[in-house]
C-alpha cells in the first residue's frame, strides 16, 4: 500500500484477534525502477506462546503481480519454555 493511498487490510480475527496490527513507512530509498521502498510490519501485542508457527502475507497490487510471503515465527525466551 502506498503511503496516503487507500487500501484494505484484512486479518483473521479468530487467530490474532485485536492483538495484531499492520504498520508501514517509507524507507527513504528507491527500487531499481524508481519506486519508493516501503517497510511493512505485522505487529502482535501482546505476543503469546500459541502465536508461534507459520504465517502468510498476500499483497495485491493494482499494476504489479500479487506478492506472497511466508514466514515461520519461533519464540525464544524464558517466558516461553515448557508451554503447551
JOPEFEN-V924486 format. One record per residue. N is the residue number from 1. RES is the residue in one small letter. SS is DSSP state (2 for helix, 1 for strand, 0 for the rest). PHI is phi in degrees with one decimal (* if undefined). OMEGA is omega as a letter, one per 30 degrees, with the letter a starting at -180 (999 if undefined). Layout:
BEGIN
((N/RES/SS/PHI/OMEGA) (N/RES/SS/PHI/OMEGA))
END
This chain:
BEGIN
((1/x/0/*/l) (2/x/0/-75.8/l) (3/x/0/-61.7/l) (4/x/0/84.6/a) (5/x/0/-88.0/l) (6/x/0/-76.8/l) (7/x/0/-162.8/l) (8/x/0/-113.3/l) (9/x/0/-121.2/l) (10/x/0/-124.5/l) (11/x/0/-139.6/l) (12/x/0/-80.3/a) (13/x/2/-63.9/l) (14/x/2/-74.5/a) (15/x/2/-93.1/a) (16/x/2/-112.8/a) (17/x/2/58.3/a) (18/x/2/-90.9/l) (19/x/2/-83.2/a) (20/x/1/-110.4/l) (21/x/1/-150.9/a) (22/x/1/-106.0/l) (23/x/1/-126.7/l) (24/x/1/-147.5/l) (25/x/1/-155.5/l) (26/x/1/-72.4/a) (27/x/1/-93.2/a) (28/x/1/88.2/l) (29/x/1/-114.3/l) (30/x/1/-127.0/l) (31/x/0/-76.8/l) (32/x/0/-65.3/l) (33/x/0/-92.1/a) (34/x/0/93.7/l) (35/x/0/-74.8/l) (36/x/1/-66.0/l) (37/x/1/-90.6/a) (38/x/1/-110.4/l) (39/x/1/-89.3/a) (40/x/1/-125.9/a) (41/x/1/-139.7/l) (42/x/1/-98.3/a) (43/x/1/-100.5/l) (44/x/1/-124.5/a) (45/x/0/-146.1/g) (46/x/0/-82.2/l) (47/x/0/-84.3/l) (48/x/0/-124.3/a) (49/x/2/-57.2/a) (50/x/2/-69.7/l) (51/x/2/-75.4/a) (52/x/0/-63.4/l) (53/x/1/136.0/a) (54/x/1/-96.0/l) (55/x/1/-128.0/l) (56/x/1/-131.3/l) (57/x/1/-119.9/l) (58/x/1/-123.2/l) (59/x/1/-123.4/l) (60/x/0/-101.4/a) (61/x/0/-109.0/l) (62/x/0/-68.3/a) (63/x/0/-125.1/l) (64/x/0/-152.6/l) (65/x/0/-62.7/l) (66/x/0/-61.0/l) (67/x/1/-115.2/l) (68/x/1/-113.7/l) (69/x/1/-129.1/l) (70/x/1/-118.4/a) (71/x/1/-145.1/l) (72/x/1/-106.7/l) (73/x/1/-98.7/l) (74/x/0/-107.3/l) (75/x/0/-112.3/a) (76/x/0/-126.8/l) (77/x/0/158.9/a) (78/x/0/-63.9/a) (79/x/0/-76.6/a) (80/x/0/-106.3/a) (81/x/0/-74.1/l) (82/x/0/59.0/l) (83/x/0/-105.7/l) (84/x/0/-106.6/999))
END
